[in-house]
Amino acid sequence: MTCCAAFGNRITICNPLPVNKLFRFSDVSSVRLNKYCGGHRFPKQIFCSTVFLPQNNYLEQKKDGVHYDSLRVLEWDKLCDLVSSFAGTSLGREATKVQLWSFNRSYEKSLMLLQETNAAVEMHKHGACRLDFTGIDLLLVKSAIGHARRGLPLGANEAMAVKDMLEFADVLRLNLEAAIKEDADWYNRFMPLSQMILELVINRSLIRMIQQVIDEDGSVKDSASSALRKSRDQVRMLEKKLYQLMDSIIRKDMKEASFLEVSNVEGRWCIKSGSNQLTSFKGLLLSSDSGTGSILEPLSAVPLNDELQRARASVAKAEADVLLMLSEKMQKDLDDIEKVLNNVIQLDAINARATYSISFGGACPDLYLPKDMDGYFTVESSEKNDSKASNTFTREWLLYMPKAYHPLLLQQHRQNLQKAQKDAKNATAKKFQGDNGTWKGERNVDILSLEMQVSAVEKAHPIPVDLFIDRKTRVLVITGPNTGGKTICLKTVGLNAMMAKSGLYVLSAESAQLPWFDYILADIGDEQSLSQSLSTFSGHLKQISDIRSQSTNRSLVLLDEVGAGTNPLEGAALGMSLLESFADGGALLTIATTHHGELKSLKYSNGAFENACMEFDEVNLKPTYKILWGIPGRSNAINISEKLGLPATIISNARELYGAASAEINEVIIDMERFKQDFQELLYEAQHHLMLSRNLHEKLLLARRKIVEHRSSQRNRKMQEISKAAALARSALHKKVRHLRAYLVKSSEPRKTNKTKLVASDQCPTGDNSGNTTGSRSSTAVEIKTQSPSVRTELPQVGDTVHVSSLGRKAIVLRVDRSKDEIVVQAGIMKLKVKLMDIGT
């Protein structure tokens, strides 16, 4: 049997069986409980809690509890507050926190969140499509939607908030359409936000209506309705009459009274007089105090005050009618307006992630999904395809984050720097005092100290760590001195992994590669619980036990000071057993910090282990917060004590008690560290030379390209010069040919005259010189043949080889013009026109 207990708007349902579903209907303002509650409908929203929780719900709550505790010790809540502060609206900040605290998030969802962040970053770079929702009160919009859904009048401020939201969404959509029209590639670069924005339905008629009836200060305009204008005119008229009445009453009583002023009590015009002061007019005593005086409503003002109250009620009714009209107008497009509200909230949360990522110089991580435990991973493409694209390859690193920062340390440093700069700026603004331009010595000293403080804060920038974990590594053991940065290193890995999973950029170099972890589980800090009678050691064991039961082969496990808090031998044995269980498939990656030397030896018996230590500067006796990979940390207590001045006898005795074997191990570790440092120096030198070689190679390629361009330009210039010279030569040849033709024409006329004379002499010979005539004729024929070359009787064809008399050389016929008795020939590189009479065979 189901029992219900109602307290106000809260109903507690006690049922041995679970309540299956809680439905909200969009058409009514109610909630319906199905199956075990008979499908009854309640007029108000209720909150249901079952007395008996089923076993699976208990396990889910336990899993979420372990995950929540892990994120709490990583200080994820502080990072969520920091990211949400970049949202422009209150609902956007709430949505950002809810999204960041979501535990059950799939790999595809993480990729989609990163894609949204990338799109918002691209919008920031574009400039015209920035998602800045500052100044829009979405709480008022949500309240307006609720009033409109229930058929109630809107508030004037609510109507203005709706108008502001719709206007901003409309401008954003228009800017996006303009950007896509200018370059269609922006649509894909802004996806999926471009699709979300372009799908918004904006009712411009509602915007215009709100602008017509609501003023910028949130009041209803007089022009909203004739009834409102008439009522407000009446109110102004009555207030003017009351002012004149009060003024006349005060003027009459000024001779006798020392203090009278007009006052307003609950909308009624009254006169306030001094204490123990009598007035000459009659009125109603509204209040009296011996210290402050009396407030009277003159009898002559009572009718006007009553009429003023009725006029104000008419104004309120007319305003309510106007606002109800807006509410009815909103009801027609209520679903579209609610969709715009939800999309704006979502866009504000996405913009908060993008703005934080840009502000702190984050980089989009290469988030991949590990497929198996043999080093081969499947990376699913984040792009939308009809079928999921995948690319299988072998990665060199399981986790690769060069120069990774702890986000909260970076934020703390930024706050400290801003505070120091602000103090120095304020002191500088106040250092010059007085009109005579004198300087105060103490003030000058304060300014110098503040400037030195700013410089010191700038130098105290957080040190990034390089995290390079090989793909075969499943457990990383980090050792090092206290306050050396081991815990900061754990939190840096955990927070950046959670940031990548939540759609945030990681604070690392652009080449960061991280696997997608289904759970990020951590045991860091003092877990002592007095309520559960748990010691520090027991608290750690309980948390580690819960982590071990909930972790999978895709989880990230972070353990701080594993095996600490108990007998060193037992703690070391327990720590070794725990880490080996995680290495055997209990987690994808486990990072543990410890002081137990036995845990350092696991690397040499199990290939899934790797050692690292935090570097310590023995000269300055302080940690450097840098990670040395592949080297187990060594004890520095005796050496530090010696440098701090502890007596030599105590130091030598301590070394004897510590043992020669341990000293030899430390010597080996020292040699390894020295070898590691030498290797790093050589590696940096090789990288430097490689960079120089690359620069030289680029310069050589650039020089080669310039040489090719110069050769091409020189060739073009020479060709132009040759073409120009050829044109000049062709022109000169044409001129010479014309001169030769003219000369030939002139020289051919005397030849014709001589020929005529010779023919006449042949026809009329004399008997005396008949013998001479034959000889003369013969010599003349020879002379004519010698002086006139043979003329071609038939037209040449294209391609024939002819003899050009003017050039004295052969040429090839290119074109024949019968109408002009001309042909075009080519002799060598020259082309020219010649007459038919100028050519021969």
C-alpha positions, 0 to 999 in steps of 0.5 A: 500500500502506498502512503503519501505525506504532504507538506506544502508543495512537497509530497513524500511517497512511501512505497515498497516498490519503486516509483517508475516514472515522473512525467511533465506535460507541456500542455498543463502545469502538473505532474503525473505519477504512473503505474503505482499511483493510479495516474493521478494528476497534481495541480503543482509540481511535487518532489518524490522520494522512495523510502526503500531504494532498490539495490541497483539504485544504491549501487549507482549512488555509491558509484556517483559518491566515489566519483564525487569524492574523487572530483572533490579532492581534485577541487573540481568544484572550484574549477567549475565555479571558475568556468561558470563565471565566464557565462553572461547570464545566471541561467547560463552559469547554472547550466555550465555547472550542471554540464561540467558535473555530469558523470555519465558522459560517453566518448561521443558526447565528449567529442561533441562538447569539444566540437562545440567549444571549437566552434565558439572559439572560431566565433570569437576569432571571427568577431561579428558572431561572438556569443556575449549574452551579458545584459540579458536577464533570462530569469525574467524571460523564464518567468514571462514564459511561465506567466504566458503559459498560465494566461497571466499578464506579463510584467513590464520588465519581463516583456523587455527581457523577452524583447532583448533576448529575441533581438539578440538572437535575431542579430546573431542569426543575421550576422551568421548568415552574413558571414556564411554569405561572405564565405561558405566555409564559416558554416562548417567551421561554426558547426554545430552552433551554426545549425543551432542558431539558424534553426531559431524562429524569431517573431519580429512582430512580437518584438515590434509590439513590445517596443511600441507599448513598453518604454526602455525604462520598463514602464508601459507607454501612454500610447499603449492604449487610449484608456491608459492615456486617459487614466494617466492624464487624469492622475496628472491633473489630480496631482496638479490640483493636490499640489496647488491645494497643498501649496495654498494651505502651507502658504496660509499657515506659514505665518503661524507655523515654522515647519510644514511640508508636503508628504505622501502616505500610501499614495495620499497627499498629506502635510507633515508638521513639526513636533508640538505644532498647531495648524489652522486647517482641519484634517485627519491625523494619520500619524503622530510622534513627539520626535518627528511631528504629525502627518495630517490629511487636510479635509479639503484634500480627502475627495481629491485623494480618493479620486486619485486612488481610483484614477491610479487603479484605472491606470493599473488596470489599463497597464494590466490589459496591455500586458495581458495583450502581450501575454496573449501574443506570446502564447501563439509562439510560446514553444518557439520562444521557449526553444530560443530560451533553451538554445540561448542558455546552451550557447551561453554555457558553450561560450563560457567554456570557450572564453575560459579556454581562450583566457587561460591559453588552453589548447584543444586536446587530441582525445582518443578512445583506447580500444585494447590493452596491447597498445593499439587504439581506435580513434573515432572521428569527431566529424559527422559522417553517415557511418562512424569513421575510425582509424586504427594505429599505434600511438607512441604515448598513452598520455602526452601533455607537454608543459601542462599547468594546474588550472587553479594554480594558474588562476591563483597566480593571475589573481595575485598578479592583478591584485599587485598591479592594482595596488601599484597602480592606485599608489602611483595615482596617489603619489603626486600630492598637492598643487606644488608638486611635492613628493612624499618620501614614505609614499615613494618607498611604498611605491617601490616596494609595490613595484618590486612585489609586482615583479616578484609575483610575475617571476613566481609563475607556476611551473608547468610539468611535462607528462609523457607516459608510454603506451605500455605503462599502466602504473606510474610511481612518482617519488620525491621529497615533501612539498616537491610537487607530487600531489600537484602533479596528480591533480594536474593530470586529473583536472586536465583529463576531466577538462578534456572529457567535459569539452574544455581545452587543456592547459598544455601545449597544442600537441596534447594527447589524452585517452578518454577515461570513463571515470577519474578516481582519486584518493588524495589528502587526509580522509580521516572520518570521526563520524565513522570512527575511521583513522587516516589509514582506514579512511584511505583504505576505504576510499581505495577499496571503493575505487578498486571496485568501481574502476574499469580498464578505461579508468584513471586512478590517482593515489597519493602516498599509497601505503602511508599511515601504518607500519612501513613494511606492511604499508609497502607490501600493501601498496605493492599489492594494490598497484599490481592489481591495478596494473593487471587490468584494474585501470587504464592508467594508475599514477601513485606517489609514495615514499616507500623505496620498495615500490620503486623496484616494481619497474624491474620486475613488471613491464607495466610499471614506470618510475619518475621522481620530482627533481630536487636542487641540492645546492639551493635545498629546494624542489624545482617541481620538474619531473625526471622520467625513468629515475626513482627518487632517492633519499635526501634527508642525510645530505640536506641535514649535512648542508644545514649544519648538523654535526659531522658525528651525527651525520656519519653515524646516520650514514652507518645506520642507514647502511652501505647497501642503501648508500650504494643504491643512492650512488647508483641513483645519483649516477642515473640522475647525472646520466639523465641530465647529460642525456637531456642536455644532449637531447636539447642540443640535438633539438637545437641543431635540428631546429637550426638545420630546419631553418637552414633547409627552409632558407635554402628552399627559399633561395632556390625558389628565388633563383628559379624565379630570377631565372624565369624573369631573366628568360622572359626579359631576354625573350622580350629583348629578342622579340623587340630586336627582331621587330626592329630588324623586320622593320628595317628589312621591310624598308630595305625591300621597299627601297630595292623594289623602287630601284628595280622599277626605275631600272626596268624602264630603260631596259624596256626602251633598249629592247624596243630599239633592238627589235626595230633594228632586227626588222629593218636590216641593211644589206651592207652590214647583214653579216654584222647584224647576225652577230649584233643580234646574238650579242644583244640576246646574250646581254638581255639574258644576262641582265634580266633573270628568269621570271616565274610564269606560274604562281607558287604554292604554299610550301614551295621554295622560291628565290627572292631576288631582292634578298638574294636567297631562297625562302619558303612560301607561307601565303599567296595573295592572287588579287595583289600578286603578292606572296608572304615568304619566310627566310630564316627568322624573317617574314616579309611580303614580296611581289611575284615579279621579285621571285624566281625559280 
